Amino acid sequence: MAKCQNLADVRENIDRLDRQIVPLLAERADYVRQAAGFKQTKAAVVDQDRIEAIVLKVRHMAMEESCDPDVIERIYRSMIDAFIIFESREWMHLHETKE
Ligand SMILES: O=C(O)C(=O)C[C@]1(C(=O)O)C=C[C@@H](O)C=C1
């Protein structure tokens, strides 16, 4: 990790990472969209056991990276909330247009 000399350096690095993160989120969104296709009911879009398993996993990963696990948990819970809204929309679209 580079030690920055000023705020402009910091922001350059943040912008570089955002250029990597957004394509990964787009790829993740595509898999979330596919998940909607495998779910029989709209209620199944929210899978609390799966969410808790993901949170546990990413908290461990954060600790391995010497990052605050509470920050990572908050980011993941917010991200999954957004994906649930997205997946619900996708589920309705897929299941409305079936018949
Ligand atoms: O794993 C699933 O079933 C998904 O739909 C993906 C995902 C996620 O974003 O990771 C989204 C919604 C679910 O409630 C749980 C997890």
PDBQT file of the ligand as one rigid body, heavy atoms in Angstrom, charges set to zero:
ROOT
HETATM    1  O1  LIG A 101     -27.456 -15.685  -2.490  1.00  0.00    +0.000 OA
HETATM    2  C1  LIG A 101     -28.574 -15.281  -2.865  1.00  0.00    +0.000 C 
HETATM    3  O2  LIG A 101     -29.604 -15.962  -2.729  1.00  0.00    +0.000 OA
HETATM    4  C2  LIG A 101     -28.718 -13.951  -3.452  1.00  0.00    +0.000 C 
HETATM    5  O3  LIG A 101     -29.771 -13.628  -3.946  1.00  0.00    +0.000 OA
HETATM    6  C3  LIG A 101     -27.578 -12.976  -3.380  1.00  0.00    +0.000 C 
HETATM    7  C4  LIG A 101     -27.650 -12.054  -2.163  1.00  0.00    +0.000 C 
HETATM    8  C5  LIG A 101     -26.345 -11.207  -2.175  1.00  0.00    +0.000 C 
HETATM    9  O4  LIG A 101     -26.374 -10.050  -2.589  1.00  0.00    +0.000 OA
HETATM   10  O5  LIG A 101     -25.310 -11.805  -1.824  1.00  0.00    +0.000 OA
HETATM   11  C6  LIG A 101     -28.837 -11.173  -2.291  1.00  0.00    +0.000 C 
HETATM   12  C7  LIG A 101     -29.993 -11.422  -1.640  1.00  0.00    +0.000 C 
HETATM   13  C8  LIG A 101     -30.137 -12.528  -0.676  1.00  0.00    +0.000 C 
HETATM   14  O6  LIG A 101     -30.995 -12.224   0.367  1.00  0.00    +0.000 OA
HETATM   15  C9  LIG A 101     -28.848 -13.074  -0.229  1.00  0.00    +0.000 C 
HETATM   16  C10 LIG A 101     -27.702 -12.852  -0.919  1.00  0.00    +0.000 C 
ENDROOT
TORSDOF 0
